[in-house]
Amino acid sequence: MFITPPLFQLLVLKTTTYHVTNQRLEYTRGILHRRRDQLELVRIRDLSASRTLVQRMLGIGTVIMETVDRSHPIFRIEAQPDVYALSDWLHQLNADERTRLNYREFEGTQGV
């Protein structure tokens, strides 16, 4: 059986789940081989939201996070409704967690 690239991408999106706590983002991905991983919110350096023309027509978007995590330097949460509110919420959680941990990052250190 042959799956077309758009159908495969849809299947990947449908089998990806996210769970956000006030300290981390946990996610599970995979169709046949499932992988569960997490990203500490304090390790997020920058957040942005993106909506292509097709995504705008579908009412979805992508949150793009630049992190200091070695396994996830760029992390994308794709096909999310109300992507701007999600991005703002993640930014607030990130700021709260940095304040709670008294986390400071200096230019060029990348969270070391």
NORJO-V294060 format. One record per residue. RES is the residue in three letters. SS is DSSP state (a for helix, b for strand, c for the rest). PHI is phi as a letter, one per 40 degrees, with the letter a starting at -180 (999 if undefined). Layout:
# NORJO-V294060
[[RES & SS & PHI] [RES & SS & PHI]]
This chain:
# NORJO-V294060
[[MET & c & 999] [PHE & c & b] [ILE & c & b] [THR & c & c] [PRO & a & d] [PRO & a & c] [LEU & a & c] [PHE & a & c] [GLN & a & c] [LEU & a & c] [LEU & a & c] [VAL & a & c] [LEU & a & c] [LYS & a & c] [THR & c & b] [THR & c & b] [THR & b & b] [TYR & b & b] [HIS & b & b] [VAL & b & b] [THR & c & b] [ASN & c & c] [GLN & c & b] [ARG & b & a] [LEU & b & b] [GLU & b & b] [TYR & b & a] [THR & b & b] [ARG & b & b] [GLY & c & h] [ILE & c & c] [LEU & c & c] [HIS & c & b] [ARG & c & c] [ARG & b & b] [ARG & b & b] [ASP & b & a] [GLN & b & a] [LEU & b & b] [GLU & b & c] [LEU & a & c] [VAL & a & c] [ARG & a & c] [ILE & b & c] [ARG & b & c] [ASP & b & a] [LEU & b & b] [SER & b & a] [ALA & b & b] [SER & b & b] [ARG & c & b] [THR & c & c] [LEU & a & d] [VAL & a & c] [GLN & a & c] [ARG & a & c] [MET & a & c] [LEU & a & c] [GLY & c & g] [ILE & b & b] [GLY & b & a] [THR & b & b] [VAL & b & c] [ILE & b & b] [MET & b & b] [GLU & b & c] [THR & b & b] [VAL & c & c] [ASP & c & c] [ARG & c & c] [SER & c & c] [HIS & c & b] [PRO & c & c] [ILE & b & b] [PHE & b & b] [ARG & b & b] [ILE & b & b] [GLU & b & c] [ALA & b & f] [GLN & b & b] [PRO & b & c] [ASP & c & f] [VAL & a & c] [TYR & a & c] [ALA & a & c] [LEU & a & c] [SER & a & c] [ASP & a & c] [TRP & a & c] [LEU & a & c] [HIS & a & c] [GLN & a & c] [LEU & a & c] [ASN & a & c] [ALA & a & c] [ASP & a & c] [GLU & a & c] [ARG & a & c] [THR & a & c] [ARG & a & d] [LEU & a & c] [ASN & c & f] [TYR & c & c] [ARG & c & b] [GLU & c & b] [PHE & c & b] [GLU & c & d] [GLY & c & g] [THR & c & c] [GLN & c & f] [GLY & c & g] [VAL & c & c]]
